[in-house]
Amino acid sequence: MKFTEVITRDTTSNWKCVIWKDSVTILGTGKSVKVIAKINGYEFQATFLPTGGMHMLPLNAKVIKAINHDIGDTVEIDFTTI
């Protein structure tokens, strides 16, 4: 699956992340979902975390550096659930 969103900062955790607004409809759940994600060719394992009827995909410093993008940048996320 693929979607495009802007990297932002979660106001609760202060983590850099991508908020996916349509996630519950597409994933069929409001619970955590483990994935293998790819951004700009960089593949990593992560977990979509539920937040306010949506999901966020946390992006740690290693991912941010590897994808060469940061807050405010639009990225395409390609992922498969595991």
N, C-alpha and C positions, 0 to 999 in steps of 0.2 A: 504494500500500500504506500501511497505517497500523499503528502500534503505540503503546502507552503505557508509559512508563518514568519513573524518577526521575532527575533531574540529579544527578550525582555528580562526584567528582574521581578521575581515573585515578592509581593509586599509582605507576606507572612514569614517566609523562610529567608528572604534576601538572596536566594539562589538565582543565578542566571539560568534562564530556561526558555522553552517555547511553550506557549499556551495553545492547546488545540481545542477550539470551540465546538467542533462537531464530533468530538471523540466518542462520547457516550452513544450516540446514534450509530456510528460506524463500527465501534468495537463491541457494542451490545452489552456494555457493563459500565457501572460507575465505580468499579473497584480497580485496584492496581493491576497493571498488565505489563509483564516482562517482554522485552523486545530486543532484537538485534537491529540497530538503527545505522543509517549511513547518511552523512552530510558531507558534501564536497569530496566524495570518495573515501572519507574516513569512517570506518566501521567500528562500532562499539556496542557493548551490551548495556542496557539501561532499563528503567522501569517508568512507565507512564503512571504518575501519581494523581489520584482524584483531587480535584479542587473546585468547589463551587459549581457542581454540575458539568464540569469539563475535566480535562486531564492536563497536567504539565509534564514536560520532559526535561528534567534537570540536566544542565550542561556544566560539567566541572571544568576546572582550569585546563586540564589536559585536552579535553575536547575542544574548548574555545581556541586554544593555541593551534591544535591540529587542523581545524577547519578554517582558520584565519578569518573568523568573523566574530562580532561582538554585539552588545546591546544596540538595538536599532537597525541591525542588518536583517534583511529578508533571506531566509534559507529554505531549501527544499529538503524535507526529511523523507527518506525511503526506509521502510521498516517491515520486518516480519515478526509475528508474535512467536514466543518460545514457551 
